[in-house]
Amino acid sequence: MIKSVIAAEENACAQYKKIIKAVEGEDYVTQDLCIRLLADEEAHLVQFKGFLKEYSS
Ligand SMILES: [Fe+2]
């Protein structure tokens, strides 16, 4: 369960990174939004990696 959440968070991060690159120099508003969303997803990733550590020991 936790591992599938981690995979989903990693996918979300990868997608946001793609969008951030794709709009570079073209659409700063979308890029800024995606950077903020990426930060949220990276925080979730850290949180769930912590849960995994906690529950697998
Ligand atoms: Fe998330």
N, CA, C, O and the ligand as a Tripos MOL2 file, in Angstrom:
@<TRIPOS>MOLECULE
protein
  229   227    58     0     0
PROTEIN
NO_CHARGES

@<TRIPOS>ATOM
      1 N           0.8280   -1.2090    0.0000 N.3       1 MET1
      2 CA          0.0000    0.0000    0.0000 C.3       1 MET1
      3 C           0.8650    1.2630    0.0000 C.2       1 MET1
      4 O           0.7170    2.1310   -0.8600 O.2       1 MET1
      5 N           1.7670    1.3480    0.9770 N.am      2 ILE2
      6 CA          2.6490    2.5220    1.0590 C.3       2 ILE2
      7 C           3.5390    2.6060   -0.1760 C.2       2 ILE2
      8 O           3.8020    3.6910   -0.6930 O.2       2 ILE2
      9 N           3.9970    1.4490   -0.6390 N.am      3 LYS3
     10 CA          4.8650    1.4380   -1.8310 C.3       3 LYS3
     11 C           4.1430    1.9300   -3.0810 C.2       3 LYS3
     12 O           4.7400    2.5880   -3.9320 O.2       3 LYS3
     13 N           2.8530    1.6060   -3.1860 N.am      4 SER4
     14 CA          2.1170    2.0840   -4.3710 C.3       4 SER4
     15 C           1.8620    3.5850   -4.2870 C.2       4 SER4
     16 O           1.8220    4.2680   -5.3110 O.2       4 SER4
     17 N           1.6890    4.0990   -3.0750 N.am      5 VAL5
     18 CA          1.5520    5.5620   -2.9150 C.3       5 VAL5
     19 C           2.8650    6.2320   -3.3210 C.2       5 VAL5
     20 O           2.8630    7.2480   -4.0160 O.2       5 VAL5
     21 N           3.9890    5.6520   -2.8800 N.am      6 ILE6
     22 CA          5.3020    6.2120   -3.2340 C.3       6 ILE6
     23 C           5.4790    6.2310   -4.7510 C.2       6 ILE6
     24 O           5.9650    7.2120   -5.3140 O.2       6 ILE6
     25 N           5.0780    5.1370   -5.4100 N.am      7 ALA7
     26 CA          5.1830    5.0780   -6.8760 C.3       7 ALA7
     27 C           4.3280    6.1630   -7.5300 C.2       7 ALA7
     28 O           4.7490    6.8000   -8.4960 O.2       7 ALA7
     29 N           3.1150    6.3660   -6.9880 N.am      8 ALA8
     30 CA          2.2240    7.3980   -7.5350 C.3       8 ALA8
     31 C           2.8130    8.7920   -7.3330 C.2       8 ALA8
     32 O           2.7260    9.6360   -8.2250 O.2       8 ALA8
     33 N           3.4070    9.0380   -6.1730 N.am      9 GLU9
     34 CA          4.0270   10.3390   -5.8960 C.3       9 GLU9
     35 C           5.2200   10.5670   -6.8440 C.2       9 GLU9
     36 O           5.4280   11.6690   -7.3500 O.2       9 GLU9
     37 N           5.9920    9.4990   -7.0680 N.am     10 GLU10
     38 CA          7.1430    9.6080   -7.9820 C.3      10 GLU10
     39 C           6.6840    9.9130   -9.4040 C.2      10 GLU10
     40 O           7.3050   10.7060  -10.1100 O.2      10 GLU10
     41 N           5.5850    9.2700   -9.8160 N.am     11 ASN11
     42 CA          5.0270    9.5490  -11.1470 C.3      11 ASN11
     43 C           4.5520   10.9870  -11.2580 C.2      11 ASN11
     44 O           4.7860   11.6540  -12.2660 O.2      11 ASN11
     45 N           3.8870   11.4570  -10.2220 N.am     12 ALA12
     46 CA          3.3990   12.8440  -10.2230 C.3      12 ALA12
     47 C           4.5840   13.8070  -10.3450 C.2      12 ALA12
     48 O           4.5360   14.7580  -11.1250 O.2      12 ALA12
     49 N           5.6420   13.5590   -9.5740 N.am     13 CYS13
     50 CA          6.8390   14.4150   -9.6340 C.3      13 CYS13
     51 C           7.4290   14.4110  -11.0480 C.2      13 CYS13
     52 O           7.7890   15.4600  -11.5820 O.2      13 CYS13
     53 N           7.5220   13.2140  -11.6470 N.am     14 ALA14
     54 CA          8.0940   13.1000  -12.9950 C.3      14 ALA14
     55 C           7.2650   13.8850  -14.0050 C.2      14 ALA14
     56 O           7.8130   14.5540  -14.8810 O.2      14 ALA14
     57 N           5.9320   13.8000  -13.8790 N.am     15 GLN15
     58 CA          5.0510   14.5330  -14.8010 C.3      15 GLN15
     59 C           5.2150   16.0390  -14.6460 C.2      15 GLN15
     60 O           5.3010   16.7650  -15.6360 O.2      15 GLN15
     61 N           5.2580   16.5050  -13.4020 N.am     16 TYR16
     62 CA          5.4320   17.9500  -13.1820 C.3      16 TYR16
     63 C           6.7790   18.4250  -13.7190 C.2      16 TYR16
     64 O           6.8780   19.5100  -14.2920 O.2      16 TYR16
     65 N           7.8180   17.6070  -13.5290 N.am     17 LYS17
     66 CA          9.1430   17.9720  -14.0520 C.3      17 LYS17
     67 C           9.1170   18.1020  -15.5750 C.2      17 LYS17
     68 O           9.7390   19.0000  -16.1420 O.2      17 LYS17
     69 N           8.3840   17.1870  -16.2320 N.am     18 LYS18
     70 CA          8.2520   17.2450  -17.6990 C.3      18 LYS18
     71 C           7.5810   18.5450  -18.1230 C.2      18 LYS18
     72 O           8.0330   19.2180  -19.0500 O.2      18 LYS18
     73 N           6.4970   18.8910  -17.4310 N.am     19 ILE19
     74 CA          5.7610   20.1230  -17.7770 C.3      19 ILE19
     75 C           6.6480   21.3450  -17.5380 C.2      19 ILE19
     76 O           6.6870   22.2590  -18.3620 O.2      19 ILE19
     77 N           7.3580   21.3580  -16.4090 N.am     20 ILE20
     78 CA          8.2480   22.4830  -16.0860 C.3      20 ILE20
     79 C           9.2660   22.6980  -17.2120 C.2      20 ILE20
     80 O           9.5380   23.8300  -17.6100 O.2      20 ILE20
     81 N           9.8180   21.5980  -17.7130 N.am     21 LYS21
     82 CA         10.7810   21.6990  -18.8260 C.3      21 LYS21
     83 C          10.1030   22.1250  -20.1220 C.2      21 LYS21
     84 O          10.6220   22.9570  -20.8660 O.2      21 LYS21
     85 N           8.9320   21.5380  -20.3790 N.am     22 ALA22
     86 CA          8.2300   21.7870  -21.6530 C.3      22 ALA22
     87 C           7.8330   23.2570  -21.8230 C.2      22 ALA22
     88 O           7.8220   23.7690  -22.9430 O.2      22 ALA22
     89 N           7.5090   23.9350  -20.7230 N.am     23 VAL23
     90 CA          7.0230   25.3100  -20.8260 C.3      23 VAL23
     91 C           8.1250   26.3500  -20.5700 C.2      23 VAL23
     92 O           7.8650   27.5530  -20.5730 O.2      23 VAL23
     93 N           9.3470   25.8740  -20.3510 N.am     24 GLU24
     94 CA         10.4830   26.7660  -20.0770 C.3      24 GLU24
     95 C          10.5840   27.8750  -21.1400 C.2      24 GLU24
     96 O          10.6640   27.5970  -22.3370 O.2      24 GLU24
     97 N          10.5790   29.1010  -20.6910 N.am     25 GLY25
     98 CA         10.7100   30.2340  -21.5980 C.3      25 GLY25
     99 C           9.4420   30.5950  -22.3580 C.2      25 GLY25
    100 O           9.4370   31.5490  -23.1350 O.2      25 GLY25
    101 N           8.3660   29.8410  -22.1410 N.am     26 GLU26
    102 CA          7.1210   30.0310  -22.8980 C.3      26 GLU26
    103 C           5.9500   30.4570  -22.0180 C.2      26 GLU26
    104 O           5.1840   31.3560  -22.3640 O.2      26 GLU26
    105 N           5.8310   29.7870  -20.8710 N.am     27 ASP27
    106 CA          4.6450   29.9790  -20.0370 C.3      27 ASP27
    107 C           5.0640   29.9490  -18.5630 C.2      27 ASP27
    108 O           5.0810   28.9010  -17.9180 O.2      27 ASP27
    109 N           5.3970   31.1210  -18.0660 N.am     28 TYR28
    110 CA          5.9320   31.2140  -16.6970 C.3      28 TYR28
    111 C           4.8880   30.9510  -15.6270 C.2      28 TYR28
    112 O           5.2170   30.4610  -14.5470 O.2      28 TYR28
    113 N           3.6450   31.2690  -15.9120 N.am     29 VAL29
    114 CA          2.5730   31.0610  -14.9200 C.3      29 VAL29
    115 C           2.3600   29.5610  -14.6920 C.2      29 VAL29
    116 O           2.2910   29.0980  -13.5530 O.2      29 VAL29
    117 N           2.2600   28.8180  -15.7860 N.am     30 THR30
    118 CA          2.1150   27.3590  -15.6820 C.3      30 THR30
    119 C           3.3450   26.7570  -15.0120 C.2      30 THR30
    120 O           3.2380   25.8550  -14.1810 O.2      30 THR30
    121 N           4.5180   27.2730  -15.3880 N.am     31 GLN31
    122 CA          5.7540   26.7460  -14.8120 C.3      31 GLN31
    123 C           5.7900   26.9770  -13.3010 C.2      31 GLN31
    124 O           6.1580   26.0850  -12.5360 O.2      31 GLN31
    125 N           5.4050   28.1850  -12.8830 N.am     32 ASP32
    126 CA          5.3960   28.5160  -11.4580 C.3      32 ASP32
    127 C           4.4100   27.6230  -10.6970 C.2      32 ASP32
    128 O           4.7140   27.1280   -9.6120 O.2      32 ASP32
    129 N           3.2300   27.4280  -11.2830 N.am     33 LEU33
    130 CA          2.2210   26.5640  -10.6700 C.3      33 LEU33
    131 C           2.7660   25.1420  -10.5110 C.2      33 LEU33
    132 O           2.6250   24.5290   -9.4530 O.2      33 LEU33
    133 N           3.3860   24.6300  -11.5710 N.am     34 CYS34
    134 CA          3.9070   23.2610  -11.5290 C.3      34 CYS34
    135 C           5.0620   23.1190  -10.5520 C.2      34 CYS34
    136 O           5.2280   22.0670   -9.9360 O.2      34 CYS34
    137 N           5.8600   24.1700  -10.4050 N.am     35 ILE35
    138 CA          6.9500   24.1270   -9.4230 C.3      35 ILE35
    139 C           6.3680   24.0180   -8.0140 C.2      35 ILE35
    140 O           6.8820   23.2750   -7.1780 O.2      35 ILE35
    141 N           5.3110   24.7530   -7.7630 N.am     36 ARG36
    142 CA          4.6640   24.6740   -6.4350 C.3      36 ARG36
    143 C           4.0340   23.3130   -6.2090 C.2      36 ARG36
    144 O           4.1300   22.7480   -5.1190 O.2      36 ARG36
    145 N           3.3840   22.7840   -7.2490 N.am     37 LEU37
    146 CA          2.7640   21.4610   -7.1160 C.3      37 LEU37
    147 C           3.8370   20.3800   -6.9400 C.2      37 LEU37
    148 O           3.6500   19.4180   -6.1950 O.2      37 LEU37
    149 N           4.9560   20.5550   -7.6350 N.am     38 LEU38
    150 CA          6.0730   19.6110   -7.4960 C.3      38 LEU38
    151 C           6.5780   19.6060   -6.0530 C.2      38 LEU38
    152 O           6.8660   18.5470   -5.4950 O.2      38 LEU38
    153 N           6.6840   20.7870   -5.4560 N.am     39 ALA39
    154 CA          7.1300   20.8800   -4.0640 C.3      39 ALA39
    155 C           6.1840   20.1100   -3.1420 C.2      39 ALA39
    156 O           6.6290   19.4190   -2.2260 O.2      39 ALA39
    157 N           4.8710   20.2350   -3.3900 N.am     40 ASP40
    158 CA          3.8900   19.4840   -2.5900 C.3      40 ASP40
    159 C           4.0990   17.9920   -2.7430 C.2      40 ASP40
    160 O           4.1250   17.2510   -1.7600 O.2      40 ASP40
    161 N           4.2500   17.5550   -3.9960 N.am     41 GLU41
    162 CA          4.4120   16.1120   -4.2470 C.3      41 GLU41
    163 C           5.7160   15.5880   -3.6540 C.2      41 GLU41
    164 O           5.7720   14.4630   -3.1590 O.2      41 GLU41
    165 N           6.7560   16.4040   -3.7060 N.am     42 GLU42
    166 CA          8.0270   15.9720   -3.1130 C.3      42 GLU42
    167 C           7.9040   15.8550   -1.5990 C.2      42 GLU42
    168 O           8.5210   14.9850   -0.9840 O.2      42 GLU42
    169 N           7.1050   16.7340   -1.0030 N.am     43 ALA43
    170 CA          6.8600   16.6390    0.4470 C.3      43 ALA43
    171 C           6.0910   15.3620    0.7810 C.2      43 ALA43
    172 O           6.3830   14.6980    1.7770 O.2      43 ALA43
    173 N           5.1000   15.0170   -0.0630 N.am     44 HIS44
    174 CA          4.3600   13.7710    0.1570 C.3      44 HIS44
    175 C           5.3050   12.5710    0.0550 C.2      44 HIS44
    176 O           5.2260   11.6210    0.8340 O.2      44 HIS44
    177 N           6.1940   12.6480   -0.9230 N.am     45 LEU45
    178 CA          7.1480   11.5540   -1.1460 C.3      45 LEU45
    179 C           8.0120   11.3280    0.1000 C.2      45 LEU45
    180 O           8.2060   10.1930    0.5360 O.2      45 LEU45
    181 N           8.5180   12.4120    0.6550 N.am     46 VAL46
    182 CA          9.3350   12.3250    1.8780 C.3      46 VAL46
    183 C           8.5030   11.7300    3.0220 C.2      46 VAL46
    184 O           8.9750   10.8780    3.7740 O.2      46 VAL46
    185 N           7.2500   12.2010    3.1320 N.am     47 GLN47
    186 CA          6.3650   11.7290    4.1900 C.3      47 GLN47
    187 C           6.1120   10.2210    4.0790 C.2      47 GLN47
    188 O           6.1990    9.4940    5.0690 O.2      47 GLN47
    189 N           5.7980    9.7590    2.8600 N.am     48 PHE48
    190 CA          5.4920    8.3440    2.6960 C.3      48 PHE48
    191 C           6.7320    7.4550    2.7720 C.2      48 PHE48
    192 O           6.6420    6.2990    3.1850 O.2      48 PHE48
    193 N           7.8860    7.9900    2.3760 N.am     49 LYS49
    194 CA          9.1250    7.2250    2.5620 C.3      49 LYS49
    195 C           9.3940    7.0580    4.0510 C.2      49 LYS49
    196 O           9.9180    6.0310    4.4830 O.2      49 LYS49
    197 N           9.0320    8.0790    4.8400 N.am     50 GLY50
    198 CA          9.1440    7.9980    6.3050 C.3      50 GLY50
    199 C           8.2230    6.9300    6.8750 C.2      50 GLY50
    200 O           8.6160    6.1630    7.7540 O.2      50 GLY50
    201 N           6.9690    6.8840    6.3580 N.am     51 PHE51
    202 CA          6.0210    5.8500    6.8110 C.3      51 PHE51
    203 C           6.5460    4.4620    6.5030 C.2      51 PHE51
    204 O           6.4460    3.5460    7.3190 O.2      51 PHE51
    205 N           7.1140    4.3200    5.2980 N.am     52 LEU52
    206 CA          7.6480    3.0240    4.8820 C.3      52 LEU52
    207 C           8.7500    2.5600    5.8330 C.2      52 LEU52
    208 O           8.7980    1.3960    6.2300 O.2      52 LEU52
    209 N           9.6250    3.4860    6.1860 N.am     53 LYS53
    210 CA         10.7170    3.1830    7.1210 C.3      53 LYS53
    211 C          10.1570    2.7900    8.4780 C.2      53 LYS53
    212 O          10.6040    1.8260    9.1000 O.2      53 LYS53
    213 N           9.1720    3.5540    8.9230 N.am     54 GLU54
    214 CA          8.5610    3.3390   10.2250 C.3      54 GLU54
    215 C           7.8670    1.9810   10.3290 C.2      54 GLU54
    216 O           7.9880    1.2900   11.3400 O.2      54 GLU54
    217 N           7.1330    1.6040    9.2670 N.am     55 TYR55
    218 CA          6.3290    0.3790    9.3280 C.3      55 TYR55
    219 C           7.0590   -0.8590    8.8180 C.2      55 TYR55
    220 O           6.5330   -1.9670    8.9320 O.2      55 TYR55
    221 N           8.2490   -0.7010    8.2620 N.am     56 SER56
    222 CA          8.9640   -1.8870    7.7920 C.3      56 SER56
    223 C          10.0560   -2.3200    8.7660 C.2      56 SER56
    224 O          10.7750   -3.2860    8.5100 O.2      56 SER56
    225 N          10.1760   -1.5990    9.8880 N.am     57 SER57
    226 CA         11.1980   -1.9970   10.8810 C.3      57 SER57
    227 C          10.5880   -2.7990   12.0220 C.2      57 SER57
    228 O          11.3020   -3.2100   12.9380 O.2      57 SER57
    229 FE          0.8490   13.5890   -3.6090 Fe       58 LIG58
@<TRIPOS>BOND
     1     1     2 1
     2     2     3 1
     3     3     4 2
     4     3     5 am
     5     5     6 1
     6     6     7 1
     7     7     8 2
     8     7     9 am
     9     9    10 1
    10    10    11 1
    11    11    12 2
    12    11    13 am
    13    13    14 1
    14    14    15 1
    15    15    16 2
    16    15    17 am
    17    17    18 1
    18    18    19 1
    19    19    20 2
    20    19    21 am
    21    21    22 1
    22    22    23 1
    23    23    24 2
    24    23    25 am
    25    25    26 1
    26    26    27 1
    27    27    28 2
    28    27    29 am
    29    29    30 1
    30    30    31 1
    31    31    32 2
    32    31    33 am
    33    33    34 1
    34    34    35 1
    35    35    36 2
    36    35    37 am
    37    37    38 1
    38    38    39 1
    39    39    40 2
    40    39    41 am
    41    41    42 1
    42    42    43 1
    43    43    44 2
    44    43    45 am
    45    45    46 1
    46    46    47 1
    47    47    48 2
    48    47    49 am
    49    49    50 1
    50    50    51 1
    51    51    52 2
    52    51    53 am
    53    53    54 1
    54    54    55 1
    55    55    56 2
    56    55    57 am
    57    57    58 1
    58    58    59 1
    59    59    60 2
    60    59    61 am
    61    61    62 1
    62    62    63 1
    63    63    64 2
    64    63    65 am
    65    65    66 1
    66    66    67 1
    67    67    68 2
    68    67    69 am
    69    69    70 1
    70    70    71 1
    71    71    72 2
    72    71    73 am
    73    73    74 1
    74    74    75 1
    75    75    76 2
    76    75    77 am
    77    77    78 1
    78    78    79 1
    79    79    80 2
    80    79    81 am
    81    81    82 1
    82    82    83 1
    83    83    84 2
    84    83    85 am
    85    85    86 1
    86    86    87 1
    87    87    88 2
    88    87    89 am
    89    89    90 1
    90    90    91 1
    91    91    92 2
    92    91    93 am
    93    93    94 1
    94    94    95 1
    95    95    96 2
    96    95    97 am
    97    97    98 1
    98    98    99 1
    99    99   100 2
   100    99   101 am
   101   101   102 1
   102   102   103 1
   103   103   104 2
   104   103   105 am
   105   105   106 1
   106   106   107 1
   107   107   108 2
   108   107   109 am
   109   109   110 1
   110   110   111 1
   111   111   112 2
   112   111   113 am
   113   113   114 1
   114   114   115 1
   115   115   116 2
   116   115   117 am
   117   117   118 1
   118   118   119 1
   119   119   120 2
   120   119   121 am
   121   121   122 1
   122   122   123 1
   123   123   124 2
   124   123   125 am
   125   125   126 1
   126   126   127 1
   127   127   128 2
   128   127   129 am
   129   129   130 1
   130   130   131 1
   131   131   132 2
   132   131   133 am
   133   133   134 1
   134   134   135 1
   135   135   136 2
   136   135   137 am
   137   137   138 1
   138   138   139 1
   139   139   140 2
   140   139   141 am
   141   141   142 1
   142   142   143 1
   143   143   144 2
   144   143   145 am
   145   145   146 1
   146   146   147 1
   147   147   148 2
   148   147   149 am
   149   149   150 1
   150   150   151 1
   151   151   152 2
   152   151   153 am
   153   153   154 1
   154   154   155 1
   155   155   156 2
   156   155   157 am
   157   157   158 1
   158   158   159 1
   159   159   160 2
   160   159   161 am
   161   161   162 1
   162   162   163 1
   163   163   164 2
   164   163   165 am
   165   165   166 1
   166   166   167 1
   167   167   168 2
   168   167   169 am
   169   169   170 1
   170   170   171 1
   171   171   172 2
   172   171   173 am
   173   173   174 1
   174   174   175 1
   175   175   176 2
   176   175   177 am
   177   177   178 1
   178   178   179 1
   179   179   180 2
   180   179   181 am
   181   181   182 1
   182   182   183 1
   183   183   184 2
   184   183   185 am
   185   185   186 1
   186   186   187 1
   187   187   188 2
   188   187   189 am
   189   189   190 1
   190   190   191 1
   191   191   192 2
   192   191   193 am
   193   193   194 1
   194   194   195 1
   195   195   196 2
   196   195   197 am
   197   197   198 1
   198   198   199 1
   199   199   200 2
   200   199   201 am
   201   201   202 1
   202   202   203 1
   203   203   204 2
   204   203   205 am
   205   205   206 1
   206   206   207 1
   207   207   208 2
   208   207   209 am
   209   209   210 1
   210   210   211 1
   211   211   212 2
   212   211   213 am
   213   213   214 1
   214   214   215 1
   215   215   216 2
   216   215   217 am
   217   217   218 1
   218   218   219 1
   219   219   220 2
   220   219   221 am
   221   221   222 1
   222   222   223 1
   223   223   224 2
   224   223   225 am
   225   225   226 1
   226   226   227 1
   227   227   228 2
@<TRIPOS>SUBSTRUCTURE
     1 MET1         2 RESIDUE 1 A MET
     2 ILE2         6 RESIDUE 1 A ILE
     3 LYS3        10 RESIDUE 1 A LYS
     4 SER4        14 RESIDUE 1 A SER
     5 VAL5        18 RESIDUE 1 A VAL
     6 ILE6        22 RESIDUE 1 A ILE
     7 ALA7        26 RESIDUE 1 A ALA
     8 ALA8        30 RESIDUE 1 A ALA
     9 GLU9        34 RESIDUE 1 A GLU
    10 GLU10       38 RESIDUE 1 A GLU
    11 ASN11       42 RESIDUE 1 A ASN
    12 ALA12       46 RESIDUE 1 A ALA
    13 CYS13       50 RESIDUE 1 A CYS
    14 ALA14       54 RESIDUE 1 A ALA
    15 GLN15       58 RESIDUE 1 A GLN
    16 TYR16       62 RESIDUE 1 A TYR
    17 LYS17       66 RESIDUE 1 A LYS
    18 LYS18       70 RESIDUE 1 A LYS
    19 ILE19       74 RESIDUE 1 A ILE
    20 ILE20       78 RESIDUE 1 A ILE
    21 LYS21       82 RESIDUE 1 A LYS
    22 ALA22       86 RESIDUE 1 A ALA
    23 VAL23       90 RESIDUE 1 A VAL
    24 GLU24       94 RESIDUE 1 A GLU
    25 GLY25       98 RESIDUE 1 A GLY
    26 GLU26      102 RESIDUE 1 A GLU
    27 ASP27      106 RESIDUE 1 A ASP
    28 TYR28      110 RESIDUE 1 A TYR
    29 VAL29      114 RESIDUE 1 A VAL
    30 THR30      118 RESIDUE 1 A THR
    31 GLN31      122 RESIDUE 1 A GLN
    32 ASP32      126 RESIDUE 1 A ASP
    33 LEU33      130 RESIDUE 1 A LEU
    34 CYS34      134 RESIDUE 1 A CYS
    35 ILE35      138 RESIDUE 1 A ILE
    36 ARG36      142 RESIDUE 1 A ARG
    37 LEU37      146 RESIDUE 1 A LEU
    38 LEU38      150 RESIDUE 1 A LEU
    39 ALA39      154 RESIDUE 1 A ALA
    40 ASP40      158 RESIDUE 1 A ASP
    41 GLU41      162 RESIDUE 1 A GLU
    42 GLU42      166 RESIDUE 1 A GLU
    43 ALA43      170 RESIDUE 1 A ALA
    44 HIS44      174 RESIDUE 1 A HIS
    45 LEU45      178 RESIDUE 1 A LEU
    46 VAL46      182 RESIDUE 1 A VAL
    47 GLN47      186 RESIDUE 1 A GLN
    48 PHE48      190 RESIDUE 1 A PHE
    49 LYS49      194 RESIDUE 1 A LYS
    50 GLY50      198 RESIDUE 1 A GLY
    51 PHE51      202 RESIDUE 1 A PHE
    52 LEU52      206 RESIDUE 1 A LEU
    53 LYS53      210 RESIDUE 1 A LYS
    54 GLU54      214 RESIDUE 1 A GLU
    55 TYR55      218 RESIDUE 1 A TYR
    56 SER56      222 RESIDUE 1 A SER
    57 SER57      226 RESIDUE 1 A SER
    58 LIG58      229 GROUP 0 **** ****
